[in-house]
């Protein structure tokens, strides 16, 4: 019977190691996706005013609408 008890204890350690490994993988995935949604990461983000200026430059909105929306943003 002592042989089975030792084997069971060894299997518990493998389960613990496996659970820790899964937890680390989940943590890494959450951390990597969280950084892309970070509001402090402004490298690829445009302000509302920048988008408004682009729309005006493309001719999607006229000067009157541009001025009104700019006023609303300020």
Residue frames relative to the residue before (quaternion, step in Angstrom):
aa qw qx qy qz dx dy dz
X 1.0000 0.0000 0.0000 0.0000 0.00 0.00 0.00
X 0.5956 0.5829 -0.3791 0.4022 3.60 1.07 -0.58
X 0.6052 0.5758 -0.3555 0.4192 3.60 1.05 -0.63
X 0.6699 0.4974 -0.2981 0.4637 3.56 0.99 -0.80
X 0.6316 0.5331 -0.3369 0.4511 3.59 1.02 -0.73
X 0.6509 0.5105 -0.3128 0.4668 3.60 0.98 -0.78
X 0.6535 0.5081 -0.3135 0.4653 3.53 1.00 -0.83
X 0.6416 0.5271 -0.3234 0.4538 3.60 0.98 -0.78
X 0.6460 0.5136 -0.3157 0.4683 3.56 0.99 -0.81
X 0.6445 0.5149 -0.3168 0.4682 3.60 1.01 -0.76
X 0.6459 0.5160 -0.3184 0.4639 3.58 1.02 -0.77
X 0.5935 0.5625 -0.3636 0.4463 3.59 1.09 -0.66
X 0.6466 0.5162 -0.3219 0.4603 3.58 0.96 -0.83
X 0.6493 0.5032 -0.3271 0.4672 3.62 0.96 -0.76
X 0.6228 0.5228 -0.3354 0.4756 3.60 1.06 -0.70
X 0.6528 0.5093 -0.3113 0.4665 3.59 0.93 -0.87
X 0.6527 0.5027 -0.3082 0.4757 3.57 0.93 -0.90
X 0.6527 0.5189 -0.3094 0.4571 3.60 0.97 -0.85
X 0.6669 0.4936 -0.3025 0.4692 3.57 0.95 -0.86
X 0.6286 0.5170 -0.3336 0.4757 3.58 1.02 -0.75
X 0.6444 0.5231 -0.3175 0.4586 3.58 0.96 -0.85
X 0.6536 0.4948 -0.3126 0.4798 3.60 0.93 -0.86
X 0.6465 0.5195 -0.3221 0.4565 3.60 0.95 -0.84
X 0.6486 0.5090 -0.3175 0.4683 3.61 0.97 -0.81
X 0.6449 0.5109 -0.3241 0.4669 3.60 0.96 -0.81
X 0.6563 0.4986 -0.3132 0.4719 3.60 0.90 -0.89
X 0.6392 0.5253 -0.3213 0.4607 3.58 0.96 -0.87
X 0.6678 0.5068 -0.3059 0.4513 3.60 0.91 -0.91
X 0.6502 0.5064 -0.3205 0.4670 3.60 0.97 -0.81
X 0.6628 0.4975 -0.3075 0.4676 3.59 0.90 -0.90
X 0.6599 0.5094 -0.3116 0.4560 3.58 0.94 -0.84
X 0.6816 0.4868 -0.3052 0.4531 3.61 0.91 -0.85
X 0.6800 0.4549 -0.3039 0.4882 3.60 0.98 -0.71
X 0.6125 0.5649 -0.3449 0.4323 3.59 1.09 -0.60
X 0.6424 0.5314 -0.3296 0.4431 3.59 1.02 -0.70
X 0.6579 0.5068 -0.3304 0.4486 3.60 0.99 -0.67
X 0.7125 0.4126 -0.2498 0.5096 3.59 1.19 -0.48
X 0.3957 0.7410 -0.4615 0.2853 3.56 1.27 0.12
X 0.4072 -0.7334 0.4803 0.2562 3.63 -0.66 1.01
X 0.6099 0.5532 -0.3580 0.4403 3.61 1.18 -0.35
X 0.5965 0.5467 -0.3580 0.4660 3.58 1.27 -0.28
X 0.0216 0.8570 -0.5109 0.0639 3.59 0.16 1.29
X 0.3350 0.7727 -0.4928 0.2189 3.60 1.20 0.20
X 0.8051 0.2394 -0.1141 0.5306 3.61 0.91 -0.88
X 0.5807 0.5920 -0.3772 0.4124 3.58 1.23 0.07
X 0.2269 -0.7576 0.5992 0.1244 3.52 -1.07 0.83
X 0.4765 -0.6407 0.5105 0.3192 3.53 -1.12 0.60
X 0.6557 -0.5001 0.3838 0.4154 3.55 -1.28 0.33
X 0.6374 0.5300 -0.3244 0.4556 3.57 1.05 -0.75
X 0.6240 0.5293 -0.3372 0.4655 3.60 1.02 -0.76
X 0.6569 0.4996 -0.3087 0.4729 3.58 0.95 -0.87
X 0.6351 0.5308 -0.3201 0.4610 3.58 1.00 -0.84
X 0.6499 0.5107 -0.3097 0.4699 3.59 0.96 -0.86
X 0.6427 0.5166 -0.3227 0.4647 3.59 0.99 -0.80
X 0.6509 0.5137 -0.3179 0.4597 3.59 0.93 -0.86
X 0.6451 0.5060 -0.3147 0.4782 3.59 1.01 -0.80
X 0.6659 0.5079 -0.3018 0.4556 3.57 0.94 -0.90
X 0.6785 0.4757 -0.2846 0.4821 3.61 1.07 -0.67
X 0.4919 -0.6731 0.4233 0.3548 3.58 1.26 -0.27
X 0.3949 0.7295 -0.4753 0.2932 3.59 1.21 0.30
X 0.7735 0.1451 -0.0878 0.6107 3.58 1.18 -0.59
X 0.4450 -0.6846 0.5013 0.2864 3.57 -1.14 0.54
X 0.7340 -0.4406 0.2887 0.4287 3.55 -1.35 0.19
X 0.6377 0.5377 -0.3334 0.4393 3.59 0.95 -0.83
X 0.6816 0.4697 -0.2880 0.4815 3.59 0.89 -0.93
X 0.6082 0.5542 -0.3430 0.4531 3.58 1.06 -0.76
X 0.6879 0.4849 -0.2854 0.4585 3.58 0.82 -1.02
X 0.6558 0.5122 -0.3172 0.4549 3.59 0.96 -0.85
X 0.6865 0.4683 -0.2877 0.4760 3.60 0.87 -0.90
X 0.6125 0.5335 -0.3482 0.4679 3.58 1.07 -0.71
X 0.6416 0.5206 -0.3076 0.4719 3.56 1.00 -0.87
X 0.6455 0.5215 -0.3100 0.4640 3.61 1.02 -0.81
X 0.6752 0.5010 -0.2927 0.4555 3.57 1.04 -0.74
X 0.6778 0.4922 -0.2914 0.4619 3.56 1.08 -0.70
